[in-house]
Amino acid sequence: MNPNTPALTTHRRLSDETTGMLLGLIGVAIFSLTLPFTRLAVSGDAGLSPMFVALGRALAAAVLAGGWLYWKRAPLPPRAALPALAMVAIGCVIGFPWLTSVAMRSLPAAHGAVLVGVLPLATAMFAALLGGEKPSTGFWIMAILGSVLVIGFALRQSGGSLHTADLAIFVAVLLAAMGYAAGGRLSQTLGGQQTICWALILAAPPLLPVVGWLGWQESARIAHASAAVWTGFAYVSVFSMFIGFFFWYRGMALGGVARVGQVQLVQPFLSVLGATVVLGEALEWQTLVFAIAVIGVVGTGRKMQVKRG
């Protein structure tokens, strides 16, 4: 055996993890604008309904996914991939968009974005349950610390208690974490692009009649929606529901679900900045302090060991 083989293998593994983290960061940067643009699409009397935005964006992305699969002449996914694709469809295509759209009717985008900061811990939990990954004790400590910071921020801003919209965000986080873990694991064999595309195609048949009925019910509102509303809808359809997952699932396939999932801890900071730019929400120093503290936790957690099954 070549004595240099272990070193080369280790170097390649480190390179894959670094690449995975960078791709994951690009995905997170795209996802970080989801809540601001969702609020743009649903807020005000001229806004679209949360249900139409959530399900309509998934259907629009499914059209893009179908075009991409046709262009690539992609084969049908194996039957063994269907359970994981179903979890992606339920968690990322339907559950998370629907619940966050409902929450954005009453929550500031910056507040909701910081709540989503618990997503890395939830993703790591599902990675351990579904993907056979084994994060170290130090990793769990950093993940829990980051989540405690996020929850503390939420309680501080809401006066010590969580509202119904807060609970909707947390349920959305659990569903998204399930979809992230299942999709990240499946991407190692199916590929990140095909994973999200087939999940969107799987969700399209039940979505089509529902979105059609919603469109008929809200035809007047749709006809009078402003350019800003449609800009928000276009972003969450094309970027949040489609392009972002190309980077995200490829990153998790290379670097591991639990480890790359921790990059999401910087998402609150990016989302707060996005809410300031897109919606003109006030940028409070307390929010920045919490976000910077969370970023510090990510940096420490990045160095903790995660064994991959």
C-alpha positions as MATLAB code, in Angstrom:
seq = 'MNPNTPALTTHRRLSDETTGMLLGLIGVAIFSLTLPFTRLAVSGDAGLSPMFVALGRALAAAVLAGGWLYWKRAPLPPRAALPALAMVAIGCVIGFPWLTSVAMRSLPAAHGAVLVGVLPLATAMFAALLGGEKPSTGFWIMAILGSVLVIGFALRQSGGSLHTADLAIFVAVLLAAMGYAAGGRLSQTLGGQQTICWALILAAPPLLPVVGWLGWQESARIAHASAAVWTGFAYVSVFSMFIGFFFWYRGMALGGVARVGQVQLVQPFLSVLGATVVLGEALEWQTLVFAIAVIGVVGTGRKMQVKRG';
ca = [
       0.000    0.000    0.000;
       1.241    3.447   -0.832;
       2.220    5.194    2.446;
       0.904    8.479    1.079;
      -2.650    7.158    0.599;
      -3.966    8.014    4.117;
      -2.629   11.545    3.841;
      -4.201   11.995    0.418;
      -7.513   10.642    1.688;
      -7.465   12.977    4.684;
      -6.594   15.953    2.476;
      -9.450   15.118    0.128;
     -11.876   14.802    3.037;
     -10.859   18.178    4.413;
     -11.202   19.653    0.931;
     -14.696   18.179    0.556;
     -15.740   19.598    3.924;
     -14.415   23.039    3.059;
     -16.140   22.989   -0.321;
     -19.319   21.778    1.328;
     -19.215   24.613    3.851;
     -18.719   27.205    1.098;
     -21.569   25.820   -1.006;
     -23.736   25.662    2.094;
     -22.931   29.306    2.824;
     -24.079   30.314   -0.664;
     -27.308   28.404   -0.100;
     -27.821   30.084    3.269;
     -27.207   33.516    1.734;
     -29.993   32.774   -0.750;
     -32.310   31.373    1.941;
     -31.636   34.321    4.252;
     -33.791   36.574    2.084;
     -36.726   34.157    2.132;
     -38.528   35.676    5.122;
     -38.091   39.320    4.022;
     -39.391   38.545    0.532;
     -42.171   36.333    1.934;
     -43.307   39.216    4.135;
     -43.151   41.479    1.088;
     -45.453   39.083   -0.766;
     -48.056   38.595    2.008;
     -48.088   41.851    3.966;
     -50.657   44.623    3.635;
     -54.071   44.724    2.024;
     -52.490   44.329   -1.417;
     -50.526   41.239   -0.418;
     -51.282   37.694   -1.513;
     -52.589   35.128    0.963;
     -49.989   33.073    2.866;
     -51.413   29.827    1.496;
     -51.226   31.013   -2.120;
     -47.647   32.267   -1.679;
     -46.497   29.077    0.040;
     -48.078   26.571   -2.339;
     -47.878   28.743   -5.447;
     -44.137   29.182   -5.074;
     -43.711   25.412   -4.797;
     -45.736   24.844   -7.943;
     -43.803   27.525   -9.838;
     -40.537   25.915   -8.738;
     -41.868   22.509   -9.845;
     -42.248   23.886  -13.376;
     -38.601   24.977  -13.283;
     -37.611   21.590  -11.861;
     -39.435   19.768  -14.650;
     -37.617   21.876  -17.236;
     -34.258   21.180  -15.619;
     -34.873   17.408  -15.438;
     -35.977   17.344  -19.084;
     -32.915   19.357  -20.150;
     -30.600   16.981  -18.287;
     -32.491   13.885  -19.469;
     -32.427   12.753  -15.850;
     -33.598    9.184  -15.190;
     -36.419    8.490  -12.762;
     -35.257    8.223   -9.135;
     -34.997    4.698   -7.696;
     -37.933    3.483   -5.631;
     -35.718    3.423   -2.538;
     -35.345    7.220   -2.801;
     -39.094    7.901   -2.560;
     -39.359    8.014    1.271;
     -36.565   10.604    1.489;
     -38.059   12.600   -1.402;
     -41.418   12.545    0.379;
     -39.798   13.975    3.521;
     -38.186   16.742    1.455;
     -41.530   17.488   -0.198;
     -43.449   17.574    3.080;
     -40.802   19.481    5.031;
     -39.164   21.877    2.572;
     -41.620   22.186   -0.314;
     -44.912   22.442    1.615;
     -44.540   22.651    5.424;
     -41.846   25.297    5.906;
     -43.128   27.701    3.213;
     -46.728   27.451    4.421;
     -46.063   27.979    8.133;
     -43.535   30.772    7.629;
     -45.899   32.547    5.226;
     -48.603   32.434    7.908;
     -46.170   33.725   10.548;
     -44.954   36.565    8.341;
     -48.460   38.034    8.368;
     -47.902   39.171   11.966;
     -44.179   38.874   12.747;
     -41.431   41.265   11.644;
     -39.115   39.467    9.231;
     -36.098   40.134   11.460;
     -37.822   38.524   14.457;
     -38.835   35.459   12.460;
     -35.371   35.174   10.949;
     -33.695   34.937   14.323;
     -36.173   32.244   15.386;
     -35.119   30.209   12.369;
     -31.670   30.168   13.960;
     -32.666   26.992   15.837;
     -32.724   25.193   12.475;
     -29.077   23.998   12.659;
     -29.696   22.154   15.934;
     -32.865   20.585   14.558;
     -31.019   19.604   11.366;
     -28.234   17.979   13.386;
     -30.817   16.039   15.393;
     -32.469   14.697   12.250;
     -29.058   13.967   10.714;
     -28.314   11.747   13.707;
     -31.744   10.096   13.566;
     -32.037    9.617    9.794;
     -28.510    9.764    8.427;
     -26.412    7.841   10.922;
     -24.151   10.828   11.649;
     -22.607   10.986   15.120;
     -21.794   14.527   16.271;
     -19.363   14.782   19.172;
     -20.294   16.098   22.615;
     -18.501   19.362   21.875;
     -20.498   19.757   18.691;
     -23.773   19.296   20.574;
     -22.700   21.803   23.211;
     -22.026   24.442   20.554;
     -25.277   23.646   18.721;
     -27.306   23.902   21.922;
     -25.526   27.108   22.936;
     -26.352   28.691   19.586;
     -29.975   27.648   19.895;
     -30.222   28.972   23.449;
     -28.991   32.336   22.192;
     -31.658   32.332   19.489;
     -34.485   31.346   21.844;
     -33.312   33.903   24.383;
     -33.476   36.546   21.679;
     -37.030   35.507   20.773;
     -38.200   35.627   24.391;
     -36.537   39.002   24.937;
     -38.258   40.544   21.923;
     -41.665   39.048   22.697;
     -41.754   40.121   26.344;
     -40.956   36.740   27.870;
     -43.571   34.611   26.102;
     -43.916   33.071   22.672;
     -46.825   33.976   20.390;
     -48.781   31.702   18.040;
     -46.721   32.936   15.103;
     -43.548   32.030   17.027;
     -44.835   28.483   17.475;
     -45.628   28.299   13.741;
     -42.003   29.199   13.022;
     -40.707   26.491   15.364;
     -42.927   23.802   13.766;
     -41.744   25.032   10.365;
     -38.164   24.634   11.564;
     -38.760   21.000   12.571;
     -40.287   20.207    9.186;
     -37.467   21.945    7.314;
     -34.840   20.141    9.412;
     -36.411   16.802    8.499;
     -36.332   17.748    4.822;
     -32.772   19.060    5.021;
     -31.449   15.920    6.713;
     -33.286   13.522    4.389;
     -32.356   15.526    1.293;
     -28.746   16.009    2.341;
     -28.328   12.290    2.850;
     -30.040   11.420   -0.443;
     -27.916   13.986   -2.311;
     -24.841   11.845   -1.677;
     -26.192    9.288   -4.165;
     -28.838   11.105   -6.223;
     -27.172   14.519   -6.427;
     -28.357   17.796   -4.961;
     -30.055   19.077   -8.116;
     -32.031   15.917   -8.744;
     -33.017   15.631   -5.073;
     -34.815   18.985   -4.910;
     -36.165   18.677   -8.479;
     -37.758   15.276   -7.924;
     -39.141   16.399   -4.539;
     -40.806   19.346   -6.275;
     -42.199   17.082   -9.015;
     -43.503   14.675   -6.355;
     -45.345   17.515   -4.617;
     -46.772   19.054   -7.813;
     -49.817   16.777   -8.468;
     -51.553   17.468   -5.116;
     -50.527   21.135   -5.248;
     -51.940   21.842   -8.721;
     -55.681   21.655   -7.889;
     -55.203   23.466   -4.571;
     -53.262   26.353   -6.138;
     -55.779   26.497   -8.992;
     -58.648   26.778   -6.509;
     -56.805   29.420   -4.471;
     -56.070   31.380   -7.624;
     -59.759   31.350   -8.549;
     -60.790   32.394   -5.036;
     -58.261   35.233   -4.937;
     -58.458   36.328   -8.563;
     -59.285   39.939   -7.650;
     -56.424   40.194   -5.179;
     -54.022   38.575   -7.629;
     -55.061   40.961  -10.391;
     -54.409   44.015   -8.203;
     -51.204   42.806   -6.524;
     -48.395   45.346   -6.720;
     -45.021   44.907   -8.405;
     -43.413   44.623   -4.961;
     -45.720   41.739   -4.052;
     -44.848   39.879   -7.253;
     -41.149   40.578   -6.706;
     -41.411   38.854   -3.333;
     -43.284   35.929   -4.858;
     -40.768   35.609   -7.697;
     -37.798   35.515   -5.314;
     -39.214   32.813   -3.043;
     -40.252   30.763   -6.092;
     -37.042   30.911   -8.122;
     -34.326   31.353   -5.504;
     -35.675   30.119   -2.150;
     -37.522   27.103   -3.552;
     -35.229   26.120   -6.415;
     -31.756   27.601   -6.978;
     -30.800   27.807   -3.290;
     -31.271   24.056   -2.854;
     -28.803   23.313   -5.649;
     -26.036   24.786   -3.485;
     -27.469   23.620   -0.174;
     -27.907   19.930   -0.870;
     -24.612   19.681   -2.770;
     -22.875   21.299    0.191;
     -24.397   18.837    2.668;
     -23.555   15.904    0.419;
     -19.882   16.939    0.465;
     -19.455   18.232    4.010;
     -22.044   16.258    5.942;
     -25.546   17.248    7.036;
     -24.805   18.074   10.662;
     -21.627   20.066   10.008;
     -22.786   22.070    6.990;
     -26.153   22.566    8.689;
     -24.414   24.712   11.306;
     -23.760   27.354    8.637;
     -27.437   28.217    9.035;
     -26.587   29.900   12.329;
     -25.379   32.921   10.354;
     -28.713   33.106    8.550;
     -30.397   35.316   11.212;
     -27.717   37.971   10.760;
     -28.053   37.914    6.972;
     -31.849   37.905    7.189;
     -31.885   40.887    9.552;
     -29.762   42.803    7.065;
     -32.082   41.666    4.291;
     -35.150   42.833    6.219;
     -33.508   46.233    6.631;
     -32.725   46.564    2.926;
     -35.873   44.975    1.455;
     -38.507   46.070    3.991;
     -36.896   49.039    5.717;
     -37.184   47.399    9.149;
     -35.170   49.030   11.912;
     -31.738   47.509   12.531;
     -31.402   47.268   16.337;
     -28.056   46.884   18.040;
     -29.377   44.083   20.272;
     -30.167   42.038   17.171;
     -26.646   42.520   15.879;
     -25.145   41.487   19.223;
     -27.144   38.244   19.260;
     -26.303   37.547   15.618;
     -22.563   38.108   16.139;
     -22.614   35.830   19.201;
     -24.268   33.116   17.135;
     -21.657   33.493   14.387;
     -18.969   32.952   17.031;
     -20.654   29.710   18.039;
     -20.629   28.568   14.399;
     -16.901   29.164   14.181;
     -16.284   27.057   17.275;
     -18.719   24.322   16.250;
     -17.014   24.091   12.848;
     -13.946   22.646   14.590;
     -15.842   19.946   16.495;
     -15.761   16.356   15.274;
     -18.691   14.802   13.417;
     -18.457   11.142   12.440;
     -20.319   10.249    9.277;
     -22.037    6.889    8.865;
];
